[in-house]
């Protein structure tokens, strides 16, 4: 509720009956959005209300998002670079436009932040980082946390729920088997999903488990979240 995402974020699961090939992700996404079952059940938010699509998807943009992390260790540098205090509290900082700003949001949003390079381009591309960033930035009326723990704990739990892993028989190493696709869909008039205009915090990911043959639609529409459960 504090992050203004309640009621505007969702995860829907669908099954499919054909072999999934990552190199064919764009065709997969296009077929997904044009499947009658998906069209009848998928929802997106418009003017604060969940609605079904009202137009045919004619094209899609697909970004294959790296997803290889099986622990939260990539965030360890935040505790030693001046973003997070030893007690877990987020360091506050001055900003011209935001009176209540902190080093974490600055590091996430601004390339000229002195801490921007703490996490490199490869790490920032990972789905785990993107999920963390989405939660930290929240919705329109987000009440930001003073400590890092709620962000880390929630990111870990959602990531664990969304991503499928397997353990190698010989090495016992755990690896991610899911393929994550960031998607946008277009109708004859232009962008129609996840929203009709681009917004950093309006997003949709298709998270594909090729072995179980199911796909999760992880969706959020930026705006004012619900204040009650």
HUHUUR-V852163 format. One record per run of one state. SS is the DSSP state (h for helix, s for strand, l for the rest). FROM is the first residue (numbers start at 0). LEN is the number of residues. If there is no record, write none. Layout:
SS_FROM_LEN ; SS_FROM_LEN
//
This chain:
l_0_8 ; s_8_7 ; l_15_6 ; h_21_12 ; l_33_2 ; h_35_6 ; l_41_2 ; s_43_3 ; l_46_2 ; s_48_3 ; l_51_7 ; s_58_7 ; l_65_7 ; h_72_7 ; l_79_4 ; s_83_1 ; l_84_4 ; s_88_2 ; l_90_1 ; s_91_2 ; l_93_7 ; s_100_2 ; h_102_7 ; l_109_6 ; h_115_3 ; l_118_2 ; h_120_5 ; l_125_1 ; h_126_11 ; l_137_9 ; s_146_1 ; l_147_1 ; h_148_14 ; l_162_2 ; s_164_3 ; l_167_6 ; s_173_3 ; l_176_1 ; s_177_10 ; l_187_2 ; s_189_4 ; l_193_9 ; s_202_7 ; l_209_4 ; s_213_7 ; l_220_9
//
